Amino acid sequence: MDTRRERGLFIAGGVCAILWPILSLGFYAAYPIAAGGAMFPQQGGLEAFATRLAELGQRPAVVALEWSQAAVPLLLWPFLLALYRLLRQRGQRNLTLVAVGLGFLGMGLMVFSGTFNATALHALGQAYVDAGSEAEGAALLGMLTSLIHWMRGLNQMSSLLYQGCVGLIGLALIRSRTWRAWGWVGVVGALLALPAKLPLGLKVPTNAIWTGLAYYVWPTALGIGLLRSPRSLPQTSGLESGILGLAAERPRGAKK
């Protein structure tokens, strides 16, 4: 194993895990400044909302922030890959592989959904403002409503996939005796938030707690752990490595 390559991957994954919540919070802080008065909802329901979307689309700073927010979930890919490499070394290859696959798919859906904020929503809002008749405007509002519901479904699916990713990685952390406390946080948080993610019509306060833990606290804590590895991780001794290597190379049926 190339320890320098592993160390570089752990550093990249740790930095990305820490940057993700920072950039996400930075977006919510900067967006109202860039949007100005167009940020606040007006009277008039969906018609006013479409007009506001058209106005926001004319502000380059707003569109740039929306594109950056759409790309931010990609930072989790190096983070998940680093966790896979770490937990694979500790005998949790299959479980972590499934978890990382769910995480990659969930973040991909999140990026896909986020691109509509900077493109289609503003385009439909502007088309509504420029509509030449009430019938055309009504049709555009119908398209806007359908797109919003579709995006909401994509976000719900991506969140559920990421929830499964966090729960399985938490289980792998517990089984491998690596950062077990944060493993329990991932497992318990994923289970508590499950009723809110399934289409059961339930509203539970644990969903807000889950969002704070899974999207901000949990990746930051594991990212710091990756930056500190391998010093913070229990190392396999040379004798243990030799025994494991001989056991792996011994042919089947060989006498003990």
C-alpha positions as CSV (number, residue, x, y, z in Angstrom):
1,M,0.0,0.0,0.0
2,D,1.3,3.5,-0.9
3,T,1.0,5.3,2.4
4,R,1.7,8.7,0.8
5,R,-1.2,8.2,-1.6
6,E,-3.5,7.1,1.2
7,R,-2.5,10.1,3.2
8,G,-3.2,12.4,0.3
9,L,-6.6,10.9,-0.2
10,F,-7.4,11.3,3.5
11,I,-6.3,14.9,3.5
12,A,-8.4,15.7,0.4
13,G,-11.4,13.9,1.8
14,G,-11.1,15.7,5.2
15,V,-10.7,19.1,3.6
16,C,-13.7,18.6,1.3
17,A,-15.9,17.3,4.3
18,I,-15.1,20.4,6.3
19,L,-15.5,22.8,3.3
20,W,-19.0,21.5,2.5
21,P,-20.9,22.8,5.5
22,I,-18.9,26.0,5.5
23,L,-19.7,26.8,1.9
24,S,-23.3,25.7,2.4
25,L,-23.7,28.1,5.3
26,G,-21.9,30.8,3.4
27,F,-24.4,30.5,0.6
28,Y,-27.3,31.1,2.9
29,A,-25.5,34.1,4.4
30,A,-24.6,35.6,1.0
31,Y,-27.8,34.9,-0.9
32,P,-30.0,37.5,0.8
33,I,-27.3,40.2,0.2
34,A,-27.0,39.4,-3.5
35,A,-30.8,39.1,-3.9
36,G,-31.6,42.4,-2.1
37,G,-35.3,43.2,-2.1
38,A,-36.2,40.5,-4.5
39,M,-35.4,37.9,-1.8
40,F,-38.5,38.7,0.2
41,P,-41.9,37.2,-0.9
42,Q,-44.7,39.4,-2.1
43,Q,-48.4,39.2,-2.1
44,G,-50.0,37.4,-5.0
45,G,-49.1,33.8,-4.7
46,L,-47.5,31.9,-7.5
47,E,-47.7,34.9,-9.9
48,A,-45.6,37.0,-7.6
49,F,-43.2,34.1,-7.1
50,A,-42.7,33.8,-10.8
51,T,-42.1,37.6,-11.1
52,R,-39.5,37.4,-8.3
53,L,-37.7,34.5,-10.1
54,A,-37.5,36.6,-13.2
55,E,-36.0,39.5,-11.2
56,L,-33.5,37.2,-9.4
57,G,-32.4,35.8,-12.8
58,Q,-31.3,39.2,-13.9
59,R,-28.8,39.4,-11.0
60,P,-25.4,37.8,-12.0
61,A,-24.4,37.4,-8.4
62,V,-27.5,35.5,-7.5
63,V,-27.1,33.1,-10.5
64,A,-23.4,32.6,-9.6
65,L,-24.3,31.7,-6.0
66,E,-26.9,29.3,-7.2
67,W,-24.4,27.5,-9.5
68,S,-21.9,27.3,-6.7
69,Q,-24.5,25.8,-4.4
70,A,-25.5,23.2,-7.0
71,A,-21.8,22.1,-7.3
72,V,-21.1,22.0,-3.5
73,P,-22.4,18.5,-3.0
74,L,-19.6,17.2,-5.3
75,L,-17.3,17.9,-2.4
76,L,-18.7,14.8,-0.6
77,W,-17.4,12.5,-3.3
78,P,-13.7,12.7,-2.2
79,F,-14.9,12.5,1.4
80,L,-16.9,9.3,0.8
81,L,-14.0,7.8,-1.2
82,A,-11.6,8.4,1.6
83,L,-14.0,6.8,4.1
84,Y,-14.2,3.8,1.8
85,R,-10.4,3.4,1.6
86,L,-10.2,3.7,5.3
87,L,-12.9,1.2,6.2
88,R,-11.9,-1.2,3.5
89,Q,-8.6,-1.6,5.4
90,R,-10.6,-2.5,8.5
91,G,-12.6,-5.3,7.0
92,Q,-15.8,-3.3,6.1
93,R,-15.3,-3.3,2.3
94,N,-18.8,-4.6,1.2
95,L,-20.8,-2.6,3.6
96,T,-18.9,0.6,2.9
97,L,-19.1,0.1,-0.8
98,V,-22.9,0.0,-0.7
99,A,-22.9,3.1,1.5
100,V,-20.6,5.0,-0.8
101,G,-22.7,4.0,-3.8
102,L,-25.8,5.4,-2.2
103,G,-24.0,8.6,-1.2
104,F,-22.6,9.1,-4.8
105,L,-26.1,8.6,-6.3
106,G,-27.7,10.9,-3.7
107,M,-25.2,13.7,-4.2
108,G,-25.6,13.3,-8.0
109,L,-29.3,13.8,-7.7
110,M,-28.8,16.8,-5.5
111,V,-26.5,18.4,-8.1
112,F,-28.9,17.6,-10.9
113,S,-31.8,19.2,-8.9
114,G,-29.7,22.2,-8.0
115,T,-28.9,23.1,-11.6
116,F,-32.6,24.0,-12.1
117,N,-32.4,26.8,-9.6
118,A,-29.9,28.7,-11.8
119,T,-31.5,27.8,-15.2
120,A,-35.1,26.6,-15.6
121,L,-36.7,28.4,-12.7
122,H,-35.4,31.8,-13.8
123,A,-36.3,31.1,-17.4
124,L,-39.9,30.2,-16.6
125,G,-40.2,33.3,-14.4
126,Q,-38.9,35.5,-17.2
127,A,-41.2,33.8,-19.7
128,Y,-44.2,34.4,-17.5
129,V,-43.3,38.1,-17.2
130,D,-43.0,38.3,-21.0
131,A,-46.2,36.3,-21.6
132,G,-48.5,37.8,-24.3
133,S,-51.8,36.4,-22.9
134,E,-53.4,35.1,-19.8
135,A,-53.6,31.6,-21.3
136,E,-49.8,31.6,-22.0
137,G,-49.1,32.9,-18.5
138,A,-51.4,30.2,-16.9
139,A,-49.6,27.5,-18.9
140,L,-46.2,28.8,-17.8
141,L,-47.3,28.8,-14.2
142,G,-48.4,25.2,-14.5
143,M,-45.0,24.3,-15.9
144,L,-43.3,26.1,-13.0
145,T,-45.5,24.3,-10.4
146,S,-44.7,20.9,-12.0
147,L,-41.0,21.7,-12.0
148,I,-41.0,22.7,-8.4
149,H,-42.8,19.5,-7.4
150,W,-40.3,17.5,-9.5
151,M,-37.3,19.2,-7.8
152,R,-38.9,18.6,-4.4
153,G,-39.1,14.9,-5.3
154,L,-35.5,14.7,-6.4
155,N,-34.4,16.4,-3.2
156,Q,-36.4,14.0,-1.1
157,M,-34.9,11.0,-2.9
158,S,-31.3,12.4,-2.7
159,S,-31.8,13.0,1.0
160,L,-33.1,9.5,1.6
161,L,-30.1,8.0,-0.3
162,Y,-27.7,10.1,1.7
163,Q,-29.5,9.1,4.9
164,G,-28.9,5.4,4.0
165,C,-25.3,6.3,3.2
166,V,-24.7,7.9,6.6
167,G,-26.5,5.0,8.4
168,L,-24.4,2.3,6.7
169,I,-21.1,4.1,7.2
170,G,-22.0,4.6,10.8
171,L,-22.6,0.9,11.1
172,A,-19.2,0.2,9.4
173,L,-17.5,2.6,11.9
174,I,-19.1,0.7,14.8
175,R,-18.1,-2.7,13.5
176,S,-14.6,-1.6,12.7
177,R,-14.1,0.1,16.1
178,T,-13.2,3.3,14.3
179,W,-14.7,6.5,15.7
180,R,-17.5,4.5,17.2
181,A,-19.2,7.4,18.9
182,W,-19.7,9.1,15.5
183,G,-20.8,5.8,14.1
184,W,-23.6,5.6,16.6
185,V,-24.5,9.3,15.8
186,G,-24.9,8.3,12.1
187,V,-27.0,5.2,12.8
188,V,-29.3,6.7,15.4
189,G,-29.8,9.9,13.4
190,A,-30.6,8.0,10.3
191,L,-33.2,5.9,12.1
192,L,-34.8,8.8,13.9
193,A,-35.2,10.8,10.6
194,L,-36.6,7.9,8.6
195,P,-40.3,8.6,9.4
196,A,-40.0,12.1,8.0
197,K,-38.3,10.9,4.7
198,L,-40.8,8.2,3.9
199,P,-44.1,9.3,2.2
200,L,-46.2,8.8,5.3
201,G,-47.2,12.4,5.8
202,L,-45.5,12.5,9.2
203,K,-43.9,15.6,10.6
204,V,-41.3,14.9,13.3
205,P,-38.9,17.4,15.0
206,T,-36.1,14.8,14.6
207,N,-35.8,15.7,10.9
208,A,-34.4,19.1,11.8
209,I,-32.0,17.5,14.2
210,W,-31.0,15.0,11.5
211,T,-30.3,17.8,9.0
212,G,-28.0,19.6,11.4
213,L,-26.1,16.4,12.3
214,A,-25.8,14.7,8.9
215,Y,-25.1,17.7,6.7
216,Y,-23.0,19.8,9.1
217,V,-21.7,18.2,12.3
218,W,-21.1,14.6,11.1
219,P,-19.1,15.3,8.0
220,T,-17.1,18.0,9.8
221,A,-16.2,15.6,12.7
222,L,-15.2,12.7,10.3
223,G,-13.3,15.2,8.1
224,I,-11.2,16.3,11.1
225,G,-10.6,12.6,11.9
226,L,-9.4,12.0,8.3
227,L,-7.0,14.9,8.6
228,R,-5.6,13.4,11.8
229,S,-5.2,9.9,10.4
230,P,-3.3,7.7,10.5
231,R,-2.0,9.0,13.8
232,S,-5.5,8.9,15.3
233,L,-6.3,5.4,14.1
234,P,-5.2,2.1,15.7
235,Q,-2.4,0.7,13.6
236,T,-1.9,-3.0,12.7
237,S,1.5,-4.2,14.0
238,G,4.1,-5.8,11.8
239,L,3.6,-9.2,13.4
240,E,-0.2,-9.0,12.8
241,S,0.3,-7.9,9.2
242,G,2.6,-10.9,8.6
243,I,0.1,-13.3,10.1
244,L,-2.7,-11.9,8.1
245,G,-0.7,-12.0,4.9
246,L,0.3,-15.7,5.5
247,A,-3.3,-16.6,6.2
248,A,-4.5,-14.9,3.0
249,E,-1.8,-16.6,0.9
250,R,-2.3,-20.1,2.4
251,P,-4.1,-22.4,-0.2
252,R,-7.3,-24.0,0.5
253,G,-7.1,-27.4,2.0
254,A,-3.6,-26.8,3.4
255,K,-2.8,-28.5,6.6
256,K,-2.4,-26.3,9.7
